[in-house]
């Protein structure tokens, strides 16, 4: 993987993760780096699912994007359920 590919994965992961966080109601107690990781994982698994169903994955594909965002929503739900909550006192 090239430097450009890594940079693209980070940007795309941040976008997919942010979309997942926007869809999940309420406040999510998770850092931005974890949002990006959830987005990257969701993007890879969503592309794999699109390939599994025989959908075109080169360029932009509506269903591939739906898979990715839906998986990001699930990922955000799981992370917020298990990520330790910060307390107000230090």
trRosetta pair geometry for C-beta under 8 A, 3 or more apart (Angstrom, degrees):
i j d omega theta_ij theta_ji phi_ij phi_ji
1 5 4.4 -125 -169 91 87 136
1 6 5.8 105 135 -55 117 84
1 9 7.9 -4 -172 -16 141 139
2 5 4.6 103 52 4 73 102
2 6 7.2 -135 98 -3 42 85
3 6 5.7 -53 -150 36 33 111
3 7 6.3 34 152 -18 66 107
4 7 5.6 -54 -145 38 31 112
4 8 6.2 33 155 -20 65 107
5 8 5.6 -52 -144 37 30 112
5 9 6.3 33 154 -20 63 105
6 9 5.7 -53 -148 35 31 112
6 10 6.5 32 152 -19 63 104
7 10 5.8 -54 -151 35 31 112
7 11 6.5 26 154 -14 65 106
8 11 5.9 -56 -145 39 32 107
8 12 5.9 24 159 -12 68 112
9 12 5.9 -57 -136 45 26 106
9 13 5.8 31 159 -23 63 112
9 40 5.7 55 168 -128 96 109
9 43 7.4 179 -147 84 75 147
10 13 5.7 -54 -141 38 24 113
10 14 6.4 27 157 -21 60 105
10 36 6.4 6 -155 -170 70 128
10 40 7.3 -17 -98 -78 39 122
11 14 5.8 -55 -152 33 29 111
11 15 6.6 26 152 -17 64 105
12 15 5.7 -53 -149 36 34 111
12 16 6.2 29 155 -14 68 107
12 39 7.3 -176 122 146 56 113
12 40 7.6 96 88 -101 84 66
12 43 5.7 89 129 -114 111 160
13 16 5.9 -55 -140 41 30 106
13 17 5.9 29 159 -17 65 112
13 36 4.8 70 118 -172 111 69
13 37 7.2 29 171 -81 135 13
13 38 7.9 137 -176 71 95 44
13 39 3.7 127 -178 99 59 102
13 40 3.3 -12 -109 -61 136 75
13 41 7.9 70 -134 4 113 50
13 42 7.9 130 -136 46 73 86
13 43 5.8 -105 -90 1 68 135
14 17 5.8 -57 -141 42 26 111
14 18 6.1 28 158 -21 63 109
14 32 7.9 17 -130 178 101 94
14 35 7.0 58 -134 114 60 100
14 36 4.8 -16 -81 -106 73 92
14 39 5.9 177 -57 63 12 161
15 18 5.8 -55 -145 36 27 110
15 19 6.5 28 155 -19 62 104
15 39 6.8 136 59 -166 44 145
16 19 5.8 -53 -150 35 31 112
16 20 6.5 35 150 -20 63 104
16 39 3.8 139 75 -155 89 94
16 40 7.7 148 57 -54 126 29
16 42 5.4 -165 143 83 130 118
16 43 5.1 179 2 -62 166 98
16 46 7.9 -151 -148 12 146 148
16 68 5.2 -74 -136 151 132 112
16 69 6.3 -133 -150 -87 80 60
16 72 4.9 -168 153 -65 87 147
17 20 5.5 -53 -151 34 33 115
17 21 6.5 31 152 -17 66 104
17 35 3.9 129 150 164 130 74
17 36 5.5 -124 15 -85 158 25
17 37 7.6 76 -90 48 145 38
17 38 4.9 111 -118 75 105 92
17 39 2.8 -87 -34 -43 89 111
17 40 7.6 -12 -43 -12 116 60
17 42 7.2 151 -76 27 66 128
17 72 5.6 -151 -100 -151 39 123
17 75 7.8 -71 -118 91 80 130
17 76 7.4 133 -159 -70 70 105
18 21 5.6 -53 -147 37 34 110
18 22 6.3 38 152 -23 65 104
18 35 6.4 62 -67 164 58 130
18 39 7.1 9 -2 -79 60 141
19 22 5.6 -52 -147 33 33 113
19 23 6.5 29 156 -18 64 106
19 39 7.9 104 33 -115 86 110
19 69 5.0 -63 118 -127 131 105
19 72 6.2 74 78 87 88 150
20 23 6.0 -60 -151 35 30 108
20 24 6.5 25 155 -17 66 107
20 35 7.7 180 65 -154 108 84
20 38 6.5 -115 71 125 155 122
20 39 6.7 -160 9 -86 124 79
20 42 6.7 159 -57 -21 143 172
20 69 6.3 -172 -71 -161 74 60
20 71 7.9 -62 -96 91 131 47
20 72 2.9 -127 -61 133 133 101
20 73 4.7 -151 -144 -65 83 46
20 75 6.3 -6 -178 59 161 96
20 76 4.5 165 140 -22 110 127
21 24 5.9 -54 -143 36 34 108
21 28 5.6 -109 -139 25 98 147
21 30 8.0 -137 -103 58 120 116
21 35 5.9 -23 -41 -129 134 121
21 72 7.9 -70 -22 151 60 108
21 76 5.4 179 -83 -122 60 149
23 69 7.2 100 -18 169 149 104
23 73 5.0 -52 86 -101 131 116
23 76 8.0 138 63 47 88 147
24 28 6.1 60 94 -61 133 123
24 73 5.9 162 -58 -147 90 77
24 76 4.8 -133 -24 109 150 132
24 77 6.1 -170 -117 -66 128 75
24 80 7.2 155 156 4 153 148
28 76 6.0 -52 -118 -176 154 105
28 79 7.6 49 -171 91 118 103
28 80 4.7 -95 -140 -87 87 130
29 80 6.3 112 41 -136 70 86
29 83 6.2 -168 97 98 87 118
29 85 5.5 54 96 -123 167 66
29 86 6.2 -162 -165 11 124 89
30 34 4.6 -104 173 83 107 133
30 35 6.2 132 110 -55 113 80
30 38 8.0 35 142 -17 154 138
30 76 7.3 -145 27 -143 151 75
30 79 5.2 43 -97 132 149 123
30 80 6.0 -95 -32 -80 115 74
30 83 5.3 108 -93 39 90 175
31 34 5.0 96 62 7 76 102
31 35 7.3 -130 106 -6 44 87
32 35 5.3 -48 -151 31 40 117
32 36 6.6 41 151 -19 68 100
33 36 5.7 -51 -154 34 35 112
33 37 6.5 37 148 -19 66 104
34 37 5.4 -47 -145 36 38 113
34 38 6.3 41 153 -19 66 102
34 79 6.1 152 157 -167 124 148
34 83 7.2 81 167 -102 169 144
35 38 5.8 -53 -148 37 29 111
35 39 6.3 30 152 -19 63 109
35 76 7.5 26 -120 -101 76 101
36 39 5.5 -56 -149 38 31 114
36 40 6.3 32 154 -21 66 104
37 40 5.8 -52 -145 34 31 109
37 41 6.3 28 157 -14 64 107
38 41 6.0 -58 -147 40 28 109
38 42 6.1 28 155 -18 65 111
38 72 5.9 102 137 -142 98 74
38 75 3.9 157 -159 132 106 133
38 76 6.0 103 157 -66 161 65
38 79 6.0 -82 -78 -25 134 145
39 42 5.7 -56 -142 40 28 111
39 43 6.2 32 156 -24 64 106
39 72 5.6 25 -103 -117 60 123
39 75 8.0 -163 -55 78 35 149
40 43 5.7 -52 -148 33 29 113
40 44 6.6 25 156 -15 63 105
41 44 6.0 -57 -150 37 31 107
41 45 6.2 20 157 -9 67 110
41 71 7.7 -130 113 141 79 119
41 75 6.4 141 79 -109 117 151
42 45 6.0 -59 -140 45 29 104
42 46 5.8 33 159 -23 65 112
42 68 5.2 103 138 -166 92 65
42 69 7.5 86 152 -85 136 14
42 71 3.8 165 -142 101 91 104
42 72 3.9 -164 67 -65 179 72
42 74 7.9 148 -108 52 113 89
42 75 5.4 -113 -61 -5 112 141
43 46 5.8 -55 -140 38 24 112
43 47 6.4 25 158 -18 61 106
43 68 5.0 32 -104 -141 51 124
43 72 8.0 34 -43 -62 66 109
44 47 5.9 -56 -149 35 28 109
44 48 6.4 30 152 -19 63 107
45 48 5.4 -52 -148 36 35 115
45 49 6.4 37 153 -20 66 102
45 67 7.8 -137 112 149 74 106
45 68 7.8 141 71 -110 72 62
45 71 5.4 -178 84 -160 119 164
46 49 5.7 -51 -147 35 32 111
46 50 6.4 34 153 -20 64 104
46 64 6.0 106 145 -176 99 65
46 65 7.6 60 157 -114 143 14
46 67 3.7 148 -147 110 89 97
46 68 3.2 -127 36 -73 172 66
46 69 7.8 69 -101 2 155 43
46 70 7.6 132 -103 48 114 83
46 71 5.3 -146 -61 17 96 135
47 50 5.6 -51 -148 35 33 113
47 51 6.5 35 152 -18 64 103
47 57 5.4 89 -156 -151 89 135
47 64 6.1 37 -102 -159 56 115
47 67 7.9 171 -43 90 28 129
47 68 7.2 33 -38 -74 68 110
48 51 5.7 -54 -152 37 32 112
48 52 6.3 38 148 -25 65 105
49 52 5.3 -50 -147 32 35 118
49 53 6.5 21 157 -7 66 105
49 64 8.0 157 77 -126 85 63
49 67 4.8 -164 77 -163 131 148
49 71 7.9 170 0 -50 142 135
50 53 6.1 -62 -149 45 30 101
50 55 4.2 -76 -173 64 86 120
50 56 8.0 -51 159 68 116 28
50 57 5.1 128 105 -84 126 104
50 61 6.3 115 -158 94 147 145
50 63 6.2 140 -116 106 102 95
50 64 3.9 1 -78 -99 157 89
50 67 5.8 -156 -52 24 90 152
51 54 7.6 42 -177 -74 33 22
51 55 7.2 -88 -69 53 25 73
51 57 5.7 -30 -67 -26 84 143
53 63 7.6 -91 85 135 143 140
55 61 5.7 123 153 175 116 150
55 63 5.4 -123 -125 76 161 126
55 64 6.0 -170 112 -55 136 92
56 59 7.2 -4 139 52 113 98
56 61 5.5 173 83 -89 79 129
57 61 6.1 -72 -106 3 40 144
57 64 5.7 128 -115 -97 77 150
60 64 7.9 -160 -173 60 44 119
60 65 7.1 11 -167 -44 85 125
61 64 3.9 68 79 10 111 115
61 65 6.6 176 86 -12 57 84
62 65 5.9 -65 -156 37 27 109
62 66 6.4 27 151 -20 66 107
63 66 5.4 -48 -145 34 37 114
63 67 6.4 42 154 -20 66 101
64 67 5.7 -51 -153 34 32 113
64 68 6.4 30 151 -19 64 107
65 68 5.6 -54 -146 37 33 113
65 69 6.2 27 158 -14 67 106
66 69 6.1 -56 -143 40 28 105
66 70 6.0 28 158 -18 64 111
67 70 5.9 -60 -145 39 25 110
67 71 6.2 22 158 -16 63 110
68 71 5.9 -59 -148 39 27 108
68 72 6.4 29 152 -21 63 106
69 72 5.4 -52 -148 34 34 115
69 73 6.5 40 151 -23 65 99
70 73 5.7 -48 -152 30 33 114
70 74 6.7 32 149 -15 63 103
71 74 5.5 -50 -148 38 37 112
71 75 6.1 41 150 -21 66 106
72 75 5.4 -52 -144 38 33 115
72 76 6.3 35 155 -21 66 102
73 76 5.9 -52 -147 34 29 109
73 77 6.5 32 152 -19 62 104
74 77 5.7 -53 -151 35 32 114
74 78 6.4 29 153 -17 65 107
75 78 5.8 -56 -147 38 31 109
75 79 6.1 27 158 -17 67 108
76 79 5.8 -54 -141 39 30 108
76 80 6.1 23 162 -13 65 109
77 80 6.3 -63 -146 41 23 103
77 81 6.3 24 156 -22 62 111
78 81 5.7 -59 -148 34 29 112
78 82 6.4 -7 165 8 65 113
79 82 6.5 -78 -145 51 26 88
79 83 5.1 27 167 -32 72 118
80 83 6.0 -41 -112 30 27 111
